[in-house]
Amino acid sequence: MRKANTVNRLDLARAYIKRYIQEKDLKSGDFLPTEKELSETLELSRTVVREALKGLQELGVVSSIQGKGHYLREFNFDAAMANFDYNIKPSLRSFKDLLEVRIYLESDFLARDVFLFTEEDFSRLDALIARMESQIACGASEDDLVDAHTEFHRGLYCHSGNSFLLELISLFSGLQHRFISIYNYQTADREEFVLDHRRIVDTLRARQPEVVRSVLVRHFSDPLSWVQKNMSARSAIGNPAAGAVR
């Protein structure tokens, strides 16, 4: 591995340690080289190496035992998602990209699990739709609607057996709150929004996988159309980083 000769020493140290973990195929519990060894290999001060290790520890990549050194941790989903959330740029492009990921993931999982739903599952979903209807009737905020919407979608994947998908839905929700605040996104037609959710439950009850898939994709057409419209507007005025045009 090449020795350090860059001014960005801290980033280089982090990158080296990550690469070392990959190249040595370290498993959780395996120890890293000592601070002294890393310092000598990189020709960096031990202070820089220590700060790099501290940063990786905060991200949940490594942990330490006093007197023994740093070792690779088991995968920490919460830390990874917190880091992912922190690094997502709140732009229209990232909003669109995240929506597309969500659409394709959710539609495939839901079509796969369509025959697993019980009447008890449907009752819970119906109750969440009723909650959204009540919120809309009372003029609830977009943030409140997002929370109910997130709970509904988590309920759709109660049979997925995939905790990663459920955590991603929660992550998407947090990012959506940020985009609402920054770009003032509002559901265009709230009554149609509720009907879309009823259609999802109706097609689940009818056990029609491909219809369920298409109905779910259609359900996301409003936010997808909104972001595409606003991206085009940004491009037309030559200011892609600006806020939303309503």
C-alpha positions in Angstrom: 0.0 0.0 0.0 1.3 3.5 -0.8 2.6 5.7 2.0 1.0 9.0 2.9 2.1 12.1 1.0 -1.1 14.1 1.1 -2.2 17.1 3.1 -5.6 15.5 3.9 -4.0 13.1 6.4 -7.0 12.3 8.4 -9.1 11.2 5.4 -6.2 9.2 4.1 -5.8 7.4 7.4 -9.5 6.5 7.5 -9.4 5.3 3.9 -6.3 3.2 4.6 -7.9 1.6 7.6 -11.1 0.8 5.7 -9.0 -0.7 2.8 -6.9 -2.7 5.3 -10.1 -4.2 6.7 -11.3 -5.2 3.2 -8.0 -6.5 1.9 -7.3 -8.6 5.0 -10.9 -9.8 5.0 -11.2 -9.0 8.7 -14.2 -10.4 10.6 -15.9 -8.9 13.6 -13.7 -9.2 16.6 -10.4 -9.2 14.6 -7.9 -6.6 15.8 -6.4 -3.8 13.7 -2.7 -2.9 13.7 -1.7 -0.8 16.6 -1.7 3.0 16.5 2.1 2.8 16.4 2.1 0.4 13.5 -0.4 2.4 11.5 1.5 5.6 12.3 4.7 4.1 10.9 3.1 2.6 7.9 1.4 5.8 6.9 4.2 8.1 8.1 1.6 10.1 10.0 1.6 11.2 13.6 -0.2 9.0 16.1 -2.5 11.9 16.9 -3.8 11.7 13.3 -4.2 8.0 13.4 -6.0 8.2 16.8 -8.4 10.7 15.4 -9.1 8.5 12.3 -9.8 5.6 14.6 -12.1 7.7 16.7 -14.1 8.7 13.7 -14.5 5.1 12.6 -15.5 4.3 16.2 -18.2 6.9 16.1 -19.5 5.4 12.8 -19.8 2.0 14.5 -17.1 0.4 12.3 -14.6 -0.3 15.1 -14.5 -0.4 18.8 -11.7 -0.5 21.3 -10.5 -2.4 24.4 -8.2 -0.5 26.7 -4.7 -2.0 26.6 -5.5 -4.3 23.6 -6.4 -1.9 20.8 -9.1 -1.5 18.2 -11.1 -4.3 16.7 -13.8 -4.6 14.0 -17.3 -4.5 15.3 -20.3 -6.5 14.1 -22.4 -4.6 11.5 -24.3 -1.8 13.3 -27.4 -1.0 11.2 -28.4 2.0 13.3 -25.0 3.6 13.0 -24.8 2.9 9.3 -28.3 4.5 8.8 -27.5 7.5 10.9 -24.3 8.0 8.8 -26.3 7.5 5.6 -29.0 10.0 6.7 -26.4 12.6 7.7 -24.6 12.4 4.3 -27.7 12.5 2.1 -27.7 15.9 0.4 -31.2 17.4 0.6 -31.5 18.1 -3.1 -34.3 17.4 -5.6 -32.0 14.9 -7.3 -31.5 12.9 -4.1 -35.3 13.1 -3.4 -36.0 11.6 -6.8 -33.3 8.9 -6.5 -34.6 7.8 -3.1 -38.2 7.7 -4.4 -37.2 5.4 -7.2 -35.3 3.1 -4.9 -38.3 3.0 -2.6 -40.7 2.3 -5.4 -38.8 -0.7 -6.8 -38.0 -2.2 -3.5 -41.5 -2.0 -2.1 -43.4 -3.1 -5.2 -41.3 -6.3 -5.5 -41.7 -7.2 -1.8 -45.4 -6.5 -1.8 -46.1 -8.6 -4.9 -44.1 -11.4 -3.4 -46.0 -11.4 -0.1 -49.5 -10.9 -1.4 -50.8 -14.3 -0.3 -49.5 -14.0 3.3 -51.9 -11.3 4.5 -54.5 -12.2 7.0 -57.8 -10.4 7.9 -56.1 -9.1 11.1 -53.4 -7.5 8.8 -56.2 -5.9 6.7 -57.9 -4.6 9.8 -54.7 -2.8 10.9 -54.2 -1.3 7.4 -57.9 -0.2 7.3 -57.5 1.5 10.7 -54.4 3.4 9.4 -56.4 4.5 6.3 -59.2 5.7 8.6 -56.5 7.6 10.6 -55.3 9.3 7.4 -58.9 10.2 6.4 -59.4 11.8 9.8 -56.2 13.7 9.6 -57.1 15.1 6.2 -60.6 16.1 7.4 -59.0 18.0 10.3 -56.5 19.7 8.0 -53.5 18.0 9.5 -50.0 19.0 8.5 -48.0 17.2 5.8 -45.6 16.0 8.5 -48.5 14.3 10.4 -49.6 12.7 7.1 -46.1 11.4 6.4 -46.0 9.7 9.9 -49.3 7.9 9.3 -48.2 7.0 5.7 -45.0 5.6 7.0 -46.8 3.4 9.6 -49.1 2.2 6.8 -46.1 1.2 4.6 -44.4 -0.5 7.4 -47.6 -2.5 7.9 -47.5 -3.6 4.3 -44.2 -5.4 4.9 -45.1 -7.2 8.1 -44.4 -10.5 6.3 -41.3 -9.5 4.5 -39.0 -10.9 7.2 -36.6 -8.1 6.1 -35.7 -5.7 8.9 -33.5 -3.7 6.5 -36.5 -2.8 4.4 -38.5 -1.7 7.4 -35.6 0.5 8.6 -35.2 1.9 5.1 -38.8 3.0 5.1 -38.3 4.8 8.4 -35.2 6.4 6.9 -37.1 7.5 3.9 -39.7 9.0 6.3 -37.0 11.1 8.1 -35.6 12.3 4.8 -39.1 13.2 3.6 -39.7 15.4 6.6 -36.5 17.2 5.7 -37.6 17.7 2.1 -41.0 19.0 3.2 -39.3 21.6 5.3 -36.8 22.6 2.6 -38.9 22.4 -0.5 -42.4 22.8 0.9 -43.7 19.6 -0.7 -47.5 19.1 -0.2 -49.7 16.2 -1.4 -51.4 17.5 -4.5 -54.8 15.7 -4.0 -55.3 14.4 -0.5 -58.5 12.6 -1.2 -56.9 10.7 -4.1 -54.0 10.0 -1.7 -56.4 8.1 0.6 -58.1 6.3 -2.4 -54.7 5.1 -3.5 -54.1 3.4 -0.2 -57.6 1.8 -0.3 -56.8 0.5 -3.8 -53.6 -1.1 -2.4 -55.5 -2.9 0.4 -58.3 -3.9 -2.0 -55.9 -5.5 -4.5 -54.1 -7.3 -1.6 -57.4 -8.7 -0.6 -58.0 -9.9 -4.1 -54.6 -11.6 -4.1 -53.4 -10.1 -7.4 -49.6 -9.7 -7.3 -49.1 -7.8 -10.5 -52.1 -5.5 -9.9 -50.8 -4.8 -6.4 -47.4 -3.9 -8.0 -48.9 -1.5 -10.5 -51.2 0.1 -7.9 -48.3 0.7 -5.5 -46.2 2.3 -8.3 -49.1 4.5 -9.3 -49.4 5.5 -5.6 -46.0 7.2 -5.8 -46.7 9.0 -9.1 -47.7 12.3 -7.3 -44.4 12.9 -5.5 -42.4 11.6 -8.5 -44.2 14.0 -10.8 -43.7 16.8 -8.4 -40.0 16.3 -8.1 -39.5 15.9 -11.9 -41.5 19.1 -12.5 -39.4 21.0 -10.0 -36.1 19.6 -11.4 -37.1 20.7 -14.9 -37.9 24.2 -13.5 -34.5 24.4 -11.8 -32.8 23.4 -15.0 -34.8 25.9 -17.1 -33.6 28.8 -14.9 -30.1 27.4 -14.5 -30.3 27.1 -10.7 -30.6 23.4 -9.8 -29.7 24.0 -6.2 -32.6 26.4 -5.5 -35.7 25.6 -3.6 -38.9 24.3 -5.0 -41.1 26.3 -7.4 -44.7 25.9 -6.5 
